[in-house]
């Protein structure tokens, strides 16, 4: 399944009070590898962006002049995400905004975004894994040692790229062991054959003294826990 890691920037916190989406950023991942098939779009909200929102994401009214409105970009976006698992940090916020924008269209042929995607909330995942701790994107980057030094302001595409790294770390890290850097990604399994004439590995066997110390250690552990060891 394709996975799309997505984020939005908005004019505020409540779409029902008139706040609008002004940026959508998304990155595609297939088999836990980024494909660089990204989606990024700034959107003219047809209203002013408040100063407190600009302080968060840096997207000004002047910058958004001439950008397309939501109705003009939504078809491309929905076609991009359709059939994918959509991974969002605090998904109810972004999904709520997209769905509200969809509901305001004169001809909404899409319904709701979850009619076309599986929604996964990475914030909910993080709270389950790290209960009682801060689970913001910045906090998770610090926890997993992910470099987010370029994130001085919120930005939908940059935050999506960072969230992709966080999601991989939360779900077990990279799984391909970097093998795709050595072989072309043609979908085939690769077998590396060892040279049969290579020098044999040297096997070091434990000395009688080392075996005796090992046995005494096992006996001490067994006595401490009150039951025999099975190894």
C-alpha positions in Angstrom: 0.0 0.0 0.0 1.1 3.5 -0.7 1.5 5.7 2.4 1.1 9.4 2.1 2.5 11.5 5.0 0.6 14.8 5.0 0.4 18.2 6.8 -1.5 21.4 6.3 -1.1 25.0 7.3 -4.2 27.1 7.9 -5.4 30.6 8.8 -6.4 29.5 12.3 -7.7 26.7 14.4 -11.4 26.4 13.5 -12.8 25.8 10.0 -16.4 26.4 11.2 -15.5 29.9 12.2 -14.1 30.7 8.8 -10.5 29.5 9.0 -9.2 28.1 5.7 -6.4 25.8 4.4 -3.5 27.8 2.9 -0.9 25.1 2.3 -0.9 21.3 1.8 2.3 19.3 1.7 2.6 15.5 1.3 5.3 13.0 0.6 4.8 9.5 -0.8 6.3 6.3 0.7 6.2 2.9 -0.8 7.7 -0.1 1.0 8.9 2.3 3.7 11.0 4.3 1.2 10.3 7.8 0.1 9.6 7.9 -3.6 10.1 11.7 -4.0 6.6 11.8 -5.6 5.6 14.8 -3.5 2.5 17.0 -3.5 2.9 20.7 -2.5 0.4 23.5 -3.0 -0.2 26.9 -1.6 -3.8 28.0 -1.6 -5.5 31.4 -1.7 -8.0 31.4 1.2 -10.1 34.3 0.0 -9.7 35.9 3.4 -6.9 37.6 5.4 -4.4 35.5 7.3 -4.2 36.7 10.9 -0.8 37.9 12.3 -0.8 35.3 15.0 -1.1 32.6 12.3 1.7 34.2 10.2 3.9 34.1 13.3 3.5 30.3 13.2 4.0 29.5 9.6 5.3 32.7 8.0 2.8 32.6 5.1 1.7 36.1 4.4 -1.3 37.6 2.6 1.1 39.1 0.0 2.7 35.7 -0.6 -0.7 34.1 -1.2 -1.8 36.7 -3.8 -2.4 35.0 -7.1 -2.4 31.4 -5.7 -5.2 29.1 -6.8 -8.3 28.6 -4.6 -9.2 25.3 -3.0 -11.7 24.4 -5.6 -9.1 24.6 -8.3 -6.6 22.3 -6.7 -8.7 19.7 -4.8 -9.1 17.3 -7.7 -5.4 16.9 -8.2 -4.9 16.4 -4.5 -7.6 13.9 -4.1 -6.4 11.9 -7.0 -2.9 12.0 -5.5 -4.0 10.5 -2.1 -6.8 8.2 -3.3 -6.2 4.6 -2.3 -3.3 5.4 0.1 -2.9 5.2 3.8 -2.8 8.9 4.9 -0.5 9.5 7.9 -1.1 12.8 9.7 0.1 14.1 13.1 -3.1 15.1 14.9 -5.2 13.8 12.1 -8.6 15.1 13.3 -7.3 18.7 12.8 -6.1 18.3 9.2 -8.9 15.9 8.2 -11.5 18.3 9.7 -10.2 21.2 7.7 -10.1 19.3 4.4 -13.6 17.9 4.9 -15.0 21.3 5.8 -13.4 22.8 2.6 -14.9 19.9 0.6 -18.3 20.5 2.1 -18.3 24.1 1.0 -17.7 23.2 -2.7 -20.6 23.8 -5.1 -20.0 20.4 -6.7 -18.4 18.1 -4.1 -18.0 14.9 -6.0 -15.5 13.6 -3.4 -17.6 13.4 -0.2 -15.1 13.1 2.6 -11.4 12.4 2.4 -11.7 9.2 4.5 -14.0 7.9 1.8 -10.9 7.5 -0.4 -8.1 6.9 2.1 -7.2 5.1 5.3 -6.4 7.7 8.0 -3.6 7.0 10.5 -3.0 9.5 13.3 0.7 9.4 14.2 0.0 11.6 17.3 -2.4 8.9 18.7 0.3 6.3 18.0 2.9 8.4 19.8 0.6 8.9 22.8 0.1 5.2 23.1 3.8 4.5 22.9 4.9 7.4 25.2 2.0 8.0 27.6 2.3 11.1 29.7 5.1 12.6 27.6 5.2 15.4 25.1 4.5 14.1 21.7 4.7 17.1 19.5 6.7 16.7 16.2 9.6 18.6 17.7 9.6 16.4 20.9 9.5 13.2 18.9 12.4 14.4 16.7 14.4 15.0 19.9 13.4 11.6 21.3 14.4 9.7 18.1 17.5 11.8 17.3 16.0 13.2 14.1 17.5 16.5 12.8 14.8 19.1 12.5 17.2 22.1 12.7 15.7 23.5 9.4 12.3 23.7 11.0 12.3 27.3 12.3 8.7 27.8 11.2 5.9 25.4 10.5 5.7 24.4 6.8 3.5 21.7 5.4 6.0 20.0 3.1 8.9 20.2 5.5 6.8 18.9 8.4 5.6 16.0 6.2 9.2 15.1 5.4 10.1 15.2 9.1 7.0 13.2 10.1 8.0 10.5 7.6 11.3 10.1 9.5 9.4 10.1 12.8 6.9 7.5 11.6 9.6 5.2 10.4 11.4 5.5 13.8 8.2 4.9 15.7 7.3 1.8 13.6 10.7 0.1 13.8 13.0 2.2 11.6 14.1 1.5 8.1 13.5 -2.0 7.0 15.5 -2.3 3.8 18.9 -2.2 5.5 20.1 0.2 2.8 20.2 -2.6 0.2 18.4 -0.4 -2.3 21.4 1.9 -2.4 23.5 -1.0 -3.8 21.0 -2.4 -6.3 18.5 -0.9 -8.7 15.0 -0.9 -7.2 13.5 -3.3 -9.8 11.3 -5.2 -7.4 13.4 -8.3 -7.6 15.0 -10.2 -4.7 18.8 -10.1 -4.9 21.1 -12.8 -3.6 24.8 -12.1 -3.0 26.9 -15.2 -3.4 30.1 -15.5 -1.3 33.4 -16.5 -2.8 33.8 -20.3 -2.1 37.6 -19.7 -2.2 37.5 -17.1 0.5 39.7 -17.5 3.5 37.9 -19.6 6.2 36.8 -17.8 9.3 38.9 -18.6 12.4 36.8 -20.2 15.2 37.9 -19.4 18.7 36.8 -22.0 21.3 36.4 -21.3 24.9 39.2 -22.5 27.2 38.4 -24.9 30.1 38.9 -22.0 32.5 36.4 -19.8 30.6 33.9 -22.6 30.5 34.2 -23.1 34.2 33.7 -19.3 34.9 30.7 -19.4 32.6 29.1 -22.3 34.4 29.6 -20.6 37.8 28.0 -17.5 36.5 25.0 -19.5 35.3 24.7 -21.2 38.7 24.8 -17.8 40.5 22.1 -16.4 38.3 20.0 -19.6 38.9 20.4 -19.3 42.6 19.5 -15.6 42.6 16.2 -16.2 40.8 15.4 -19.5 42.5 14.9 -21.6 39.4 17.2 -23.5 37.0 18.3 -21.8 33.8 17.3 -23.4 30.5 20.3 -22.1 28.6 
